[in-house]
């Protein structure tokens, strides 16, 4: 079987604007940031299969797009749909999340949301 044409596009699309993601996650909070950063690290990991990367990229795009099921500006509820989407994705793709991916995500989480603050 030949290569899936999406594979090359997905692999080259693993760049996410961290500045934009960080600003959004600072508003969303640590609860949303943890699964989002695990998704980001899963996307960046070279061992992640291309179909998983495509799914992760879709979830991160949903997080970054301002129009979604529950608008993000609504206090307390705004990011609830994003959290559901990210945690569902992580449940589906959990076998691809290695301890190294979790550790990289945790380091970034602690840098963006210092513990004790």
Secondary structure in CASP SS format (residue, H / E / C, confidence):
PFRMAT SS
TARGET T0000
AUTHOR 0000-0000-0000
METHOD secondary structure of the structure
MODEL  1
X C 1.00
X C 1.00
X C 1.00
X C 1.00
X H 1.00
X H 1.00
X H 1.00
X H 1.00
X H 1.00
X H 1.00
X H 1.00
X H 1.00
X C 1.00
X C 1.00
X C 1.00
X C 1.00
X C 1.00
X H 1.00
X H 1.00
X H 1.00
X H 1.00
X H 1.00
X H 1.00
X H 1.00
X H 1.00
X H 1.00
X H 1.00
X H 1.00
X C 1.00
X H 1.00
X H 1.00
X H 1.00
X H 1.00
X H 1.00
X H 1.00
X H 1.00
X H 1.00
X H 1.00
X H 1.00
X H 1.00
X H 1.00
X H 1.00
X H 1.00
X H 1.00
X C 1.00
X C 1.00
X C 1.00
X C 1.00
X C 1.00
X H 1.00
X H 1.00
X H 1.00
X H 1.00
X H 1.00
X H 1.00
X H 1.00
X H 1.00
X H 1.00
X H 1.00
X H 1.00
X H 1.00
X H 1.00
X H 1.00
X H 1.00
X C 1.00
X C 1.00
X C 1.00
X C 1.00
X C 1.00
X C 1.00
X C 1.00
X C 1.00
X C 1.00
X C 1.00
X C 1.00
X C 1.00
X C 1.00
X C 1.00
X C 1.00
X H 1.00
X H 1.00
X H 1.00
X H 1.00
X H 1.00
X H 1.00
X H 1.00
X H 1.00
X H 1.00
X H 1.00
X H 1.00
X H 1.00
X H 1.00
X H 1.00
X H 1.00
X H 1.00
X H 1.00
X C 1.00
X C 1.00
X H 1.00
X H 1.00
X H 1.00
X H 1.00
X H 1.00
X H 1.00
X H 1.00
X H 1.00
X H 1.00
X H 1.00
X H 1.00
X H 1.00
X H 1.00
X H 1.00
X C 1.00
X C 1.00
X C 1.00
X C 1.00
X C 1.00
END
